[in-house]
Amino acid sequence: MIASILSKKIAAGSTYLLIDIPVGASAKVRSQADALKLRKLFEYVGDNSGLQLEVVITDGSQPIGNGIGPALEARDIMDILHNDPHAPVDLKEKALLLAGRILEFDPDVRGGQSYHLARDLIESGRALQASICIRS
């Protein structure tokens, strides 16, 4: 699994990578101990492949967001990017956590700033603007 995931990222030219390992009874990884083993393997292979790799272990005990399935999940994401008051708070918080960790790959961004910087990007509309530019 690790070789498959990382080889695809390397083949695509990735140099920085954030891996999210959700842990829970209905997730692919069921225990914290298994998640820690998996994290160590990812880090070992990533280090030996020249990747800047960060592994985050998150709560996967229940689904997050309002929708299940690609169309409804995309709607949840667009609600977050549009600052809709009905956007799912749990999904927004996880997105901010992960986005913050990605921003920390920049040496000028300190850990305490990253979450707030990610939140500002969403709340100011700059994240939505960037997503529109990417699709164009």
C-alpha positions in Angstrom: 0.0 0.0 0.0 2.8 2.5 0.9 4.8 1.7 -2.2 1.7 2.1 -4.3 0.6 5.5 -2.8 4.1 7.0 -2.7 5.2 5.8 -6.1 2.2 7.5 -7.7 3.0 10.8 -5.9 6.6 10.6 -6.9 5.7 9.8 -10.5 3.4 12.8 -10.6 6.4 15.0 -9.5 5.3 15.6 -5.9 8.1 16.7 -3.6 5.9 17.7 -0.6 3.2 15.3 0.7 0.7 15.3 3.5 -0.8 11.9 4.4 -4.0 11.7 6.4 -4.6 8.5 8.3 -8.1 8.4 9.7 -8.5 5.9 12.5 -11.7 4.3 13.6 -13.9 1.2 13.8 -15.2 1.6 10.2 -12.0 3.2 8.7 -9.3 1.3 6.8 -7.0 1.7 9.9 -8.8 0.5 13.0 -6.4 1.2 15.8 -4.0 3.9 17.0 -1.2 1.4 17.2 -1.7 0.4 13.5 -1.8 4.1 12.5 1.5 4.7 14.3 3.1 1.7 12.5 1.8 3.0 9.2 3.1 6.5 9.9 6.6 5.2 10.6 6.6 3.2 7.4 5.4 6.2 5.4 8.1 8.4 7.0 10.8 5.8 6.4 10.0 5.3 2.7 9.4 9.0 2.2 12.7 9.9 3.8 14.5 7.4 1.5 12.7 8.7 -1.5 13.5 12.4 -1.1 10.0 13.4 -0.2 9.2 16.1 2.4 6.5 14.0 4.1 4.1 14.8 6.9 1.7 12.2 8.3 -1.3 13.2 10.3 -3.4 10.7 12.3 -7.0 11.9 12.5 -10.3 10.6 14.0 -12.1 8.5 11.4 -14.7 7.1 13.8 -17.6 8.7 11.9 -18.1 10.4 8.5 -17.7 14.1 8.4 -19.6 16.6 6.3 -23.3 16.5 5.4 -23.1 14.5 2.2 -22.1 11.0 1.2 -21.0 10.5 -2.4 -18.9 12.6 -4.8 -21.6 15.2 -5.7 -22.8 15.8 -2.2 -19.2 15.9 -0.8 -18.3 18.5 -3.5 -21.3 20.5 -2.4 -20.1 20.5 1.1 -16.7 21.7 0.0 -18.2 24.5 -2.1 -20.3 25.6 0.9 -17.1 25.9 2.9 -15.3 27.8 0.2 -18.4 30.2 -0.1 -18.5 30.7 3.7 -22.1 29.4 3.7 -23.4 29.4 7.3 -24.8 25.9 6.7 -21.4 24.4 5.7 -20.4 21.4 7.8 -18.3 22.6 10.7 -16.6 19.3 11.2 -15.4 19.1 7.6 -14.2 22.7 7.7 -12.2 22.1 10.9 -10.5 19.1 9.4 -9.8 21.0 6.2 -8.3 23.8 8.2 -6.1 21.4 10.2 -4.8 19.7 7.1 -4.4 22.9 5.1 -2.5 24.4 8.1 -0.1 21.4 8.1 0.5 21.9 4.3 1.2 25.6 4.8 3.8 24.6 7.4 6.0 23.1 4.6 6.8 26.8 4.0 9.7 27.6 6.4 8.3 31.1 6.9 5.0 29.8 8.3 5.2 28.9 12.0 3.0 26.2 13.4 0.8 28.5 15.5 0.1 30.7 12.4 -0.8 28.0 9.9 -4.3 27.2 11.1 -5.2 30.9 11.3 -3.6 31.5 7.9 -5.7 28.7 6.4 -8.8 30.0 8.1 -8.1 33.5 6.7 -7.7 32.1 3.2 -11.1 30.6 3.3 -13.0 33.4 5.2 -11.5 36.1 2.9 -12.6 34.3 -0.2 -9.0 33.8 -1.5 -9.2 30.0 -1.3 -12.4 30.1 -3.5 -10.7 32.5 -5.9 -7.6 30.2 -6.2 -9.9 27.2 -6.8 -11.6 29.1 -9.6 -8.2 30.0 -11.2 -7.0 26.4 -11.0 -10.1 25.1 -12.8 -9.8 27.7 -15.6 
